[in-house]
Amino acid sequence: METSTLNLINAVDRERERRRMSDRKFSMQVLGISPPYWCLLKAGKRPPTLSFLTILMQKLPEITPEVTNFIMRQGNDGGKEEK
């Protein structure tokens, strides 16, 4: 998983932990997405979409810096980081 994606997912997961919610409850009640979709995102098997990023900005404004960084990394290097 790319660094910017990992940072984004980790920020969302930290917010879930801060709220002391299960993945299932957090995905449905806070994010408004299905638990299987959240699991795929979290595992890096699905890339974050614009719709998902919009959800994050609306429902978790505290992680705006991570969302912004993710978007900027996609625009700057097409999601490919130098190794």
C-alpha positions as CSV (number, residue, x, y, z in Angstrom):
1,M,0.0,0.0,0.0
2,E,1.3,3.4,-0.9
3,T,2.5,5.7,1.9
4,S,-0.2,8.3,1.3
5,T,-2.9,5.7,1.3
6,L,-1.6,4.0,4.4
7,N,-1.4,7.4,6.2
8,L,-5.0,8.1,5.2
9,I,-6.4,4.7,6.3
10,N,-4.4,4.9,9.5
11,A,-5.8,8.3,10.3
12,V,-9.4,7.0,9.8
13,D,-8.6,3.9,11.9
14,R,-7.2,6.1,14.7
15,E,-10.4,8.0,14.7
16,R,-12.4,4.8,14.9
17,E,-10.3,3.7,17.9
18,R,-10.6,7.0,19.6
19,R,-14.4,6.6,19.4
20,R,-14.1,3.0,20.7
21,M,-16.1,1.6,17.9
22,S,-15.8,-1.7,16.0
23,D,-15.0,-1.6,12.3
24,R,-18.5,-2.6,11.5
25,K,-20.3,0.0,13.6
26,F,-17.8,2.7,12.6
27,S,-18.2,2.0,8.9
28,M,-22.0,2.0,9.0
29,Q,-22.8,4.6,11.6
30,V,-20.0,7.1,11.0
31,L,-18.8,6.7,7.5
32,G,-22.1,5.4,6.0
33,I,-20.4,2.7,4.0
34,S,-20.7,-1.1,4.1
35,P,-18.5,-3.0,6.4
36,P,-17.1,-5.1,3.5
37,Y,-16.1,-2.0,1.6
38,W,-14.4,-0.5,4.7
39,C,-12.5,-3.8,5.1
40,L,-11.3,-3.7,1.5
41,L,-10.2,-0.1,1.8
42,K,-8.4,-0.9,5.1
43,A,-6.6,-3.9,3.6
44,G,-5.5,-1.9,0.6
45,K,-7.5,-4.0,-1.8
46,R,-9.6,-1.1,-3.0
47,P,-8.2,2.4,-3.6
48,P,-9.9,5.4,-1.9
49,T,-12.3,7.0,-4.4
50,L,-13.3,10.6,-4.7
51,S,-16.7,9.7,-3.1
52,F,-14.9,8.1,-0.1
53,L,-12.6,11.1,0.3
54,T,-15.7,13.4,0.2
55,I,-17.3,11.3,2.9
56,L,-14.1,11.6,5.0
57,M,-14.0,15.4,4.6
58,Q,-17.7,15.7,5.6
59,K,-17.9,13.2,8.4
60,L,-14.3,13.3,9.8
61,P,-13.1,16.9,9.4
62,E,-10.3,16.2,12.0
63,I,-8.5,14.1,9.4
64,T,-8.6,16.8,6.7
65,P,-4.8,17.1,6.6
66,E,-4.4,13.4,5.8
67,V,-7.1,13.7,3.1
68,T,-5.4,16.7,1.6
69,N,-2.0,15.0,1.6
70,F,-3.5,12.0,-0.1
71,I,-5.1,14.1,-2.8
72,M,-1.9,16.2,-3.3
73,R,0.3,13.0,-3.6
74,Q,-2.1,11.7,-6.3
75,G,-1.8,14.9,-8.2
76,N,1.9,15.3,-7.9
77,D,3.1,11.8,-8.8
78,G,0.1,9.8,-9.9
79,G,0.2,7.7,-6.8
80,K,3.7,6.4,-7.5
81,E,6.3,7.2,-5.0
82,E,10.0,7.0,-5.5
83,K,11.8,4.2,-3.7
